[in-house]
């Protein structure tokens, strides 16, 4: 199967989505643009196969979806599930937030995202240390 990213046939759709972004997308983008979020780059409206996630971070292979109330309708749920499943088969993790969640409590959203996109720091065991650090 050919896996197309930023398919040229979807360019007009991506432009449309960028022009008509929601308030939540604007607010989220303001916080993650220009590598402000832990130095990782997020692309908005980046197509992956036949789908266009709201945001995509290739460094951590994560798609961010910001969902409004229309995503609660049964026909939309099926589409969202199919899209998430497709992205997962491509090795891409999908993280969803509600629009109101982004607008009301951005810090909580960013904290949840941080926990999902950065590896945990494990404590050293006694006797083990950083072997790449400065020498004494």
N, C-alpha and C positions, 0 to 999 in steps of 0.2 A: 504494500500500500504506500502511495506517495503521501508524504506528510508536508503540506505546504504551509509556510508561515508568511504572513502578510501577503497573501494571495492577491495579485494585481486585479483580479476580477472583483474583489471585495473592497477595492480602494474607495469607490464612491460611497459605499455603505459606512466605512470607517469614518470618512469625512463627515457624513451626515450625523453619525453618533457623537462625534467630537463637537460639532456645532450645536447640538441639542442636548448637551450634557445636563444632568440633574444638579440641583444644589449640593447634594451629597457628593457627587463625583467632583464638583469644583472644590469643595472643602477638603476632600481626601487628597486630591491632586496637589493642592497647596501644601500639604504636609509631607508628601513623599517625592515631589519633583526635585530635579537636580541632585539626586543622590543624598537628600537630606535625611533619609531614613536609614541609618546604619550603613551608609555608603553604597547601598544597592540601588540599581536603576529600575524604575517602573515605567513601562510603556503603557499608554492608554489607548484603548481600542486597537489592540494588536491582534490580527487574525491568526488563528491556529486551526488549520484545516478549514472546515466550513463555518467555524464559530468565531465570534469576536468578543472575547472577555473584556470587561470594563478596564482592568489593569492586568499587566503581565510582567513578572520579574524573571528573566531568563537565568539569572545567577542562581536563584534558589528554586527554579522551575515551579513557580507558584502563580496561579491566576486568582485575582481578587474580583469578586462579583458584589456589587452593591445593589440590593434588591428593594423595590418599592412594593406597594400593596398588590399590584397586578400579578406579582409572582406567586400569590397565594391561590390564584384560580387554578382549578384542576388541569385544564389544558396547558397552562403555562408550566405547572409543576412537572408534567411529563417531559416537556421540552427541556427544562432545566436539568432534570435527571439525566436525560440522554446526553446533553452537552457535558455535564460533569463526568459522566462515564467515559465519553470519548476522550476528554482531556486526561483523565486518569490512565487510560490505555496508552497515552503518549508520555506517561511519566510525569505529568503535571498535577500538582496538588491544587485543589480548588478550595478557597476560603470565601465564605459568604458572610456579609453583614447586611443588616437592614438599613435603609436610608435614614430612618429616624434615629437609629443607634449612632450613626456617623455624625449626624447633626447635633444630637443632644449630648453625647459623651465620647467625643473624638479620642480623648486620652485612653479610655478603656479599649477602644478599637485598636489603637496603635499598640497598646500593651499586649493584647491578644495576638496581634500580627507579629510582634517581636518574638513572642514565645514560639510561634510556629515557623518563623523563618531563620532563627538563629539557633545553632546547636547549643545544648546545655553545657555549662562549664562544670566539669566534674572535679571534685576536690582531689588533691594529691594524697596518696597514702603515705603514712609515716615512712621515711627513708627514701621516698621517691621525690624527685624534684624536676624542675625545668632544666633539661640538659642543653637547651639552646640559648639560655640566658647568659648574661654577662659572667665572666669568670672572676673569681676573687683573687 
